[in-house]
Amino acid sequence: MASTDINSSSSAVTPTPVSRKSRWSLAGMTALVTGGTRGIGRAVVEELAELGAAVYTCSRNEEELKQRLEEWKVRGFDVGGCVCDASSVAHREELFRRVSSCFGGKLNILINNVGTNIRKGTAEYTAEEYSKIMTTNLESSYHACQLAYPLLKASGSGSLVFISSVAGLVHVGSGSIYGASKGAINQLTKNLACEWAKDNIRTNCVAPWYIRTSLVEHLLENKTFLDHVVSRTPLRRPGESEEVSSLVAYLCMPAASYITGQIISVDGGFTVNSFDGVV
Ligand SMILES: NC(=O)c1ccc[n+]([C@@H]2O[C@H](COP(=O)([O-])OP(=O)(O)OC[C@H]3O[C@@H](n4cnc5c(N)ncnc54)[C@H](OP(=O)(O)O)[C@@H]3O)[C@@H](O)[C@H]2O)c1
């Protein structure tokens, strides 16, 4: 009797070995980064473009977008973009029409970066505030994944990265709706990693702690608040956007080809820091 081939039922294809140079490069890849004109999104656009990807991005402020696109052109980066409110269904559909046409119906990388917050106690939120945070943070990312799926699949090698938050892992006092929206993204990362692995689409999530951007600069300008953040952070400082974008870029590279379904904190050690017993 012939012995059973344990690999015979597997449809997975083992990647062919490639050189170190191409494993640590994004050359020839295409990417969409939502919300790329400031903060973490901007750093991600620049990181991916510098590593060789052709990038498309979007934001709501047309003037700022034009300015960034000019700056990137001068720096020799291949970046296109359009005005889009990621919280609008119609805008998202138009964004993906443009991305599909720009990249010939294929996309290697989707970075779901857009996010917003309103800080309040749970009892004080209005229904409109709940809807704004959930729509911007969760629904927009979810729908973007649906719209991106055929393009990621067509590329033959897709990578999805969510920008979540440590607020989706632990309570950080930034508001329960924001925490719930980011917690849902963390779970969605695991669902899509398993569901779309068959299409060679990897899904990962980066969860930052305080990063110096326009979203939180008003908080970090408050010395008492900043001291509190620093006191709970083993590396004793907030992070910079480039410290997030480097991980995002790595997760998109062939070098990360066996990494999927992971939520990785970029937090100076915040989430592993419980009680410091040193007196
Ligand atoms: N900074 C932090 O400490 C921190 C910590 C944890 C997680 N995060 C997460 O990281 C992500 C990026 O945050 P950030 O701090 O870099 O924010 P940011 O400095 O406010 O930058 C946000 C970027 O997204 C764009 N954007 C915002 N809302 C948009 C919308 N509805 N449609 C299209 N573009 C939109 C903004 O441009 P326009 O305003 O012109 O649209 C801008 O380019 C968010 O998901 C956030 O929750 C941040």
The ligand as an ORCA input file, in Angstrom:
! r2SCAN-3c Opt
* xyz 0 1
  N      -0.830     59.406     17.863
  C      -1.041     58.490     18.789
  O      -0.624     58.629     19.960
  C      -1.768     57.211     18.448
  C      -1.758     56.178     19.406
  C      -2.431     54.999     19.107
  C      -3.065     54.842     17.891
  N      -3.062     55.875     16.995
  C      -3.775     55.634     15.735
  O      -2.927     55.936     14.635
  C      -3.702     56.361     13.517
  C      -3.122     57.665     12.981
  O      -3.155     58.614     14.016
  P      -2.245     59.927     14.004
  O      -1.902     60.173     15.432
  O      -1.166     59.823     13.009
  O      -3.360     60.989     13.553
  P      -3.205     62.459     12.924
  O      -1.918     63.084     13.298
  O      -4.478     63.136     13.310
  O      -3.195     62.191     11.337
  C      -4.327     61.630     10.754
  C      -4.177     61.576      9.257
  O      -5.334     60.939      8.732
  C      -6.100     61.879      7.944
  N      -7.505     61.650      8.262
  C      -8.131     61.791      9.461
  N      -9.419     61.499      9.348
  C      -9.630     61.164      8.046
  C     -10.760     60.757      7.305
  N     -11.972     60.662      7.879
  N     -10.610     60.481      5.994
  C      -9.395     60.592      5.392
  N      -8.290     60.976      6.043
  C      -8.412     61.259      7.360
  C      -5.589     63.251      8.359
  O      -5.749     64.222      7.315
  P      -7.099     65.138      7.242
  O      -7.351     65.639      8.621
  O      -6.765     66.204      6.237
  O      -8.183     64.223      6.756
  C      -4.117     62.940      8.604
  O      -3.416     62.828      7.394
  C      -5.143     56.464     14.038
  O      -5.870     55.312     13.687
  C      -4.987     56.538     15.539
  O      -6.114     56.059     16.229
  C      -2.431     57.038     17.242
*
